[in-house]
Amino acid sequence: MFTEDDEDQLFGVELNNVSVVLIHRALKAYYDQWSGGDPWEQAEIKTLKDYFYGLMLEVTIGLTPDD
């Protein structure tokens, strides 16, 4: 579906605290229920899941990007 060449295009997104938590939950469920496929795609999902976990921790302890 995706290749490493698709990583060149970047997007900026603004999310509120609730969105961060919900996206992390969705990524975790998707990763945990991985049915197989391209190992590169699975690694990218894990990277995103871990990134949103970090954001979720920042939300939990009340940090903002400016702190």
Backbone hydrogen bonds in HBPLUS format (Angstrom, degrees):
<---DONOR---> <-ACCEPTOR-->    atom                        ^
c    i                          cat <-CA-CA->   ^        H-A-AA   ^      H-
h    n   atom  resd res      DA  || num        DHA   H-A  angle D-A-AA Bond
n    s   type  num  typ     dist DA aas  dist angle  dist       angle   num
A0006-ASP N   A0003-THR O   3.02 MM   3  5.52 154.2  2.09 113.0 120.3     1
A0007-GLU N   A0004-GLU O   3.28 MM   3  5.73 167.4  2.30 113.3 116.2     2
A0020-VAL N   A0016-ASN O   3.13 MM   4  6.47 155.4  2.19 154.2 161.2     3
A0021-VAL N   A0017-ASN O   3.19 MM   4  6.51 162.9  2.22 153.1 156.3     4
A0022-LEU N   A0018-VAL O   2.95 MM   4  6.19 165.6  1.98 154.9 159.2     5
A0023-ILE N   A0019-SER O   2.86 MM   4  5.96 161.6  1.89 152.5 157.3     6
A0024-HIS N   A0020-VAL O   3.01 MM   4  6.17 159.0  2.05 146.5 152.6     7
A0025-ARG N   A0021-VAL O   2.97 MM   4  6.24 161.8  2.01 150.5 155.3     8
A0026-ALA N   A0022-LEU O   2.98 MM   4  6.21 158.5  2.03 146.8 152.5     9
A0027-LEU N   A0023-ILE O   2.90 MM   4  6.11 164.3  1.93 154.5 158.4    10
A0028-LYS N   A0024-HIS O   2.85 MM   4  6.02 159.9  1.89 154.0 159.9    11
A0029-ALA N   A0025-ARG O   2.97 MM   4  6.16 163.2  2.00 148.8 153.1    12
A0030-TYR N   A0026-ALA O   2.94 MM   4  6.11 162.1  1.97 148.9 154.3    13
A0031-TYR N   A0027-LEU O   2.86 MM   4  6.00 160.3  1.90 148.4 154.0    14
A0032-ASP N   A0028-LYS O   2.81 MM   4  5.92 167.1  1.82 153.9 158.0    15
A0033-GLN N   A0029-ALA O   2.98 MM   4  6.01 143.3  2.11 143.6 152.4    16
A0034-TRP N   A0031-TYR O   3.21 MM   3  5.09 159.6  2.26 110.0 109.4    17
A0041-GLU N   A0038-ASP O   3.07 MM   3  5.36 119.5  2.45 104.1 117.9    18
A0042-GLN N   A0038-ASP O   3.17 MM   4  6.56 157.4  2.22 152.3 158.7    19
A0043-ALA N   A0039-PRO O   2.95 MM   4  6.19 154.4  2.02 147.1 153.8    20
A0044-GLU N   A0040-TRP O   2.98 MM   4  6.29 150.7  2.07 146.7 154.6    21
A0045-ILE N   A0041-GLU O   2.98 MM   4  6.27 154.3  2.05 149.6 156.3    22
A0046-LYS N   A0042-GLN O   3.01 MM   4  6.29 156.2  2.07 147.2 153.5    23
A0047-THR N   A0043-ALA O   2.94 MM   4  6.20 155.3  2.01 145.8 152.6    24
A0048-LEU N   A0044-GLU O   2.97 MM   4  6.24 162.1  2.01 150.2 154.1    25
A0049-LYS N   A0045-ILE O   2.84 MM   4  6.03 161.2  1.88 150.1 156.0    26
A0050-ASP N   A0046-LYS O   2.87 MM   4  6.03 164.8  1.89 153.1 156.7    27
A0051-TYR N   A0047-THR O   2.95 MM   4  6.13 153.5  2.03 145.0 152.8    28
A0052-PHE N   A0048-LEU O   2.90 MM   4  6.14 166.9  1.92 156.6 159.3    29
A0053-TYR N   A0049-LYS O   2.89 MM   4  6.08 137.0  2.08 140.5 153.3    30
A0054-GLY N   A0050-ASP O   3.06 MM   4  6.36 153.7  2.13 144.7 150.3    31
A0055-LEU N   A0051-TYR O   3.04 MM   4  6.46 155.5  2.10 146.6 153.6    32
A0056-MET N   A0052-PHE O   2.81 MM   4  5.94 153.4  1.88 140.5 148.3    33
A0057-LEU N   A0053-TYR O   2.90 MM   4  6.22 150.7  1.98 148.0 155.5    34
A0058-GLU N   A0054-GLY O   3.06 MM   4  6.39 152.9  2.13 145.1 152.3    35
A0059-VAL N   A0055-LEU O   2.94 MM   4  6.31 151.8  2.02 148.0 156.0    36
A0060-THR N   A0056-MET O   2.87 MM   4  6.12 157.2  1.92 148.2 154.7    37
A0061-ILE N   A0057-LEU O   2.96 MM   4  6.23 157.8  2.01 153.8 157.7    38
A0063-LEU N   A0058-GLU O   2.80 MM   5  4.92 140.4  1.95 149.6 151.7    39
A0062-GLY N   A0059-VAL O   3.21 MM   3  5.03 151.4  2.29  96.5 104.9    40
A0067-ASP N   A0064-THR O   2.97 MM   3  5.46 166.1  1.99 122.0 126.5    41
